[in-house]
Amino acid sequence: MSSYKHTNEVTIDYSFELYDLVLSGLIALAFKRLEKNMGNNSSSETLFLGKWLKRVKKQQLYPKKLANEINRLLSLYANKGLSANLTPVFIEIYKEFKIIKKVSLQSSTPEKIRFDAAMGILAENGWYISLPIAQDQSKNKIYRATKPKEVFTSEFYWNRAFDDDGKLTKEISIFVVSPPQEVIDTFYLQGFILIKGLSSPDIQGKYYYQYILFPDNRCTGEPAMPSELIL
């Protein structure tokens, strides 16, 4: 899902083995902190995790399918040294796997049903929903939100987004006006991973947040973290 935003690498394969790898590394680091009274020194933690990865690779403790992921982490360590800050990278992968595991439990219900459920919950909580927004294309005007809390998408994204069976057929962007955490949490509970797009203020000072949904959650990019995974 993520592409090690620290390294600009391609999307990595999120598997149980990778989850086991990063979780084992974080557990080993936690024990090292207790043993050596390491504290939260990022350089010391990176040094430990870098050496730990080298040992993992040398002793071939994980399947060959993880070779590329291990080499990417080691490449980050080799290129940046103690400034590689490996602990947040491990934590990021761990959190993203937790998201995947949670949303996979909802995958048997058609996406359209879950999408509508999310929108219904948000509407009940005071969000103004526009699917799609009414926009005069001949005037070529940028849509300006008028409500304090809005969720909307354009006809470009909404047109034929779902098939007759309720499956999402293409990437779709939704836009959020107002702090977006409630929207992120609501979609997460309905089995969706929201990938961060662009965010920007308009001339009225309101912030617009873009999030992208992918069919079957087969997504790339940086996921929006639900509240339960924010430290």
N, C-alpha and C positions, 0 to 999 in steps of 0.2 A: 504493500500500500504506500508506504513512504519510500523516499529514495535517499535516505540518509541526507537530509537537507544540508548537513554539514559538509558533504563531499561531492554533491552534484552528480552522484552515480545514478544508474538506471534502477528501475523498481526491483526490489528484492522479493524473493519468494517467502511469504509468511507461512511457515509450517510449524508443526508441533516441535520438530527438532530445533528450529531456530528459537522458538519460545523457551525450550529447555536450556539451550545454550546461554541465552542472556539472563535467564532466571538463575542458572547455576553461577554465572559470573557475579551477579548482584548478591547472591547468598554468600559466596566466597569472600566478597568485599566486606560484607557486614561482619563476618567472623574476624576478618583481618582488622577491622576497626576496633573490635573489642579486645583482640589480642595485643595490638600494638598501640592502642589509644591514639589512633590515627586522626580522629575527628572528621571534619568535612573539608579537608584540604584537597582541592581538585587535582593539583599536580601529583600528590602522593597516590590518590585514587587512580589516576590515569596510568601512572607508573606500574601500579599493581595489576590493573586490568590488561595493560599491554603485555606484561610478562605472563599473565595467566593465559592470554590468547596464544602466545608463542608456545607455551607448554601444551595447550589443547591441540594445536596444529601438529607439533612434533610427535606427540603420543597418539595422534589419530583417534581422539576420544569421541568424535562425532562422525556421522555418515559423510561420504564423499559429496553428497548433494549440497552440503553446507560449505564446501571449499571456497566458493566464490564469496560468500558472505563473510567468512572468517578472514579471507585475504583482503577484502575491502576495509574491514575494521583495522587490520594490521597495517594496511596502506595509509589509512588516516593517521594512525599512531606513528608510522615511519616518517610521514611528511610533516606532521605538526609537533611531534614529540609531546612534551608535557602539556602543551597548550591544546592538545587534541580534545581534552575534556570528555573522556570516554563515558563517564558515568551518566550524563544526560542522554547520550546516544543509546546506551543500554536501556535506560528507563523509558525512552521514547518507543523503542521497539516493543518492550514489555506492555506498555499501555495500549499500543495499537493492536497487539494480539488480543488483549482483553476485549477491545471493542469488537474485533472480528468474531471472537467466541460468543459474545453476548448477542450480537445481531443475527448470527447464524441460527439461533433458536427460533427466529421469526420467519425464516425463509420459506416455510411451507405455505404461508398465507400470501395470496397474490399482492404484488406491490401496490396496485391501485387501491385495494381495500385498506392497506396499511397507511398509504399516503393520505387517503381521505380521512382516516381515523386521526392522524396527526393534525390535519387541518381543522377537524372538528373540535379537538381538544383546545387548540390555540384560539379558535373563534370563541369558545366558551370562556376563555380566560382574557378576553378583551382585545384580541388581535383582529385587525381588519384584513380579510383575505381577498385577493384579486387573482383569479385564475382563468384567463389571463387578464391583464390590465386592459381597459378600454382606451385605445390610443388612436388618434387621428394621424395615420401615416402620411397623409398628403401634406401635413404641416411640419413633419419631421421634427417634432418637439420632444425633448427629453422628458420622461415621466417624472413628476415631482410628487412625492408623498404628501398627503394632506392630513393624515391621522398620526397620532403619537406612536402607535405601534402597528406596523403593517408587514405583511408577507405577500409578495406578489411575484409573478413571472410574466414574460411577454408571450405574445402569440407565436413568435419564432420558436421558442422552447416548448411551448405547450402543445402546439399542433402535432397530433399523432404521437404524443409521448408514450401512450399506453395502447396496447393492442386489445382485441376483443376479449382476451383471457385475463386482462388486468396486468400483463407484464410490461415493465418499463422497456421501451424499445430503443432508447437513445439517451445520451447524456442530457440532463435538464438542469438549468440554473434557476435557483430561487433567490430572491433578494429580500433582505430583512432590514427594516428601519426600526431603530431602537436597539438597546443592548440585546444581543442575540442568544444569550445562554439558554433561556427558556425554550427557544425554538430548537436549538441543538439537542437539548435533553429530551424534548418531545419526540423528535425524529429518531433519536437513539433508542428510546423505549419501544418504538414501532419497528425497529429492525433496520434502520437506515444509517449509513455512514455518510456524514456530510463532509465534503472536501472543501477546504478554504479556497475561495477565489479572490477577487479584489475587494477592497473596502475603501471608501472615499467619502468626504463630506460634499454636500452640495452648497449652493449659494445661501441657503437658509440655515446652514450650520448643522443639518441633520446628517447622520452617518448612514451610509448604505453598505450592507455586507452581502457579498455574493457567496453562495454555497452551491456546490455541484453534486448532483446525485448520479450514480452510474448504475446501469443495469446489473442486477445480481451482486451489487456492491463490489464489482470488479474494478477497483478504482486505483488511481495513482494520484499522488499529491499529498499535501499535509492535512490530516484529518482534524476536524474541530472536536476538541475533547469534551465529553460530557462531564457534568459536575462531579460525579462519583469517582472520576479518575484524575481530577485536578488536585494536586498536592497543596 
